[in-house]
Amino acid sequence: MLQTLKHWLWDAELFEPNEKFWRPLANAYVVLFAIVFTSTFWLFMNHAGRLGPGLGEDDSIGAWQDLIERLNGYGEAMGSPIPLIAVAALFFGGIIWRAYIVMRGYFKFKAHEGEAFPLRLLGTIGLVNLFNIVAIQIVLVTLGVISYFLFEDFSIGWTTIEQLAAVAHSWVSKVPTIIELHPILTIFVVYMLQGFLHYWLHRVGHTFRAGWLLFHRQHHLSPQLIYPTTSEVFYAIPLFLFAVIPYNLIFAAASKLFSPDPLYVEFILINMVFLISEIYGHNTALYHEGRKNPIIKALGWLFLNGPYHYLHHSAEEADAGKNGAVNMTNIGGGLFGLWDRMFGPYSGLREERPPVGLTGNPELYMHPLRLACGGMAQIGYELWKNKSWKDRFWILFGNSNWNPPVTHDFAVKHQA
């Protein structure tokens, strides 16, 4: 009985779907994903805090009204008010554009790659993403139940993420504004400073074993990229909770140093432009299209996203970085790839599109739970099997390409 349960929960891979039956369902899933993902992401980007976590304290429609007023204020200062229709066009045009590119990356895959996007991969990674969403809710419900028995209040545990973010914001309010700059200069300085912080936080996720295996490796698993097969950047159940305070605190504090008021409105506008090219960063079939399109190429160069970010997913050994750290090309942050140029490793666009996924493209288990929890399982296995405290220290804090004497990668097949 236990062996059968283990087989289905951990060993049995997703079957190879029947193309004729499952392809129409896959097509419908991608269309639905494109519409839901792009519209909800865009509508709540101020709440998500993309490219500036912690800056957006208002996730209501009032934030968008504030955006219009602030933009008109900038326009009047330049003697040319920015019309509402321009912002509306950028907003709704952005939703349509991103949904179109998400669908195009999937439906044009066969024309570019010679075969339709693999159904088995689409289903497996789709279930990984579903597991992550459900697991987060399970963690929060569990915390809610615990808080109910301890304090007779389910909401204390259920709203843990919001409460941790609120704590971070309360700390940010104590950060002094050391110097007030011209608004345009403030935005530039804060964006570059946040980019610097993003660069090093992202780099930590690639260079240290715990950061890589527990938080970031899922994002780099897929050997073929479309948005439905791109997992979110930070997933570790339940360790994602511990990222809330520092991620909100650090970025918001960077803003507070140079501006007494939150800059979430300004960063919403920057995000609108950033996301035009960003969508190309996880689309295998559209790499060359993004590389040749002058607008996407220019925006990609400005923000180091789009086809430049696609190179960050390279599986080639040459892109692994020094000391064996994985996926170290074009880490990103700020403008012009400045921090990658200064601290390495920056890469310009290439004629040949590199393969993507884990370094060396090892064969993965097509099992959603195994891929979702493989990093946690590996860390736990290593800590249990290796008795030396020195080994246990390096299991967590060693280089991402280092392995202890006894190890096992539960996501990868055919290990030596």
Buried (B, 14 or more C-beta within 10 A) or exposed (E): EEEEEEEEEBEBBBEEBEEEEBBEEBBEBBBEBBBEBBBEBBBBBBBBBBBBBBBBBBBEEEBBEBBBEBBBEBBEEEEEEBEEEEBEEBBEEBBEBBBEBBBBBBBBBEEBEEEBBBBBBBBBBBBBBEBBEEBBEEBBEEBBEEBBEEEEEBEBBBBBBEBBBEBBBEBBEEBEEEEEEEBEEBBBBBBBBBBBBBBBBBBBBBBBBBBBBBBBBBBBBBBBBBBBBBBEEBBBBBBBBEBBBBBBBBBBBBBBBBBEEBBBBBBBBBBBBBBBBBBBBBBBBBBBBBBEBEEBBEBBBBBBBBBBBBBBBBBBEEBBBEEBBBBBBBBBBBBBBBBBEEEBBBBEBEEEBBEBBBBEEBEBBBBBBBBBBBBBBBBEBBBEBBEEEEBBEBBBEBBBBBBBEEBEBBBBEEEE
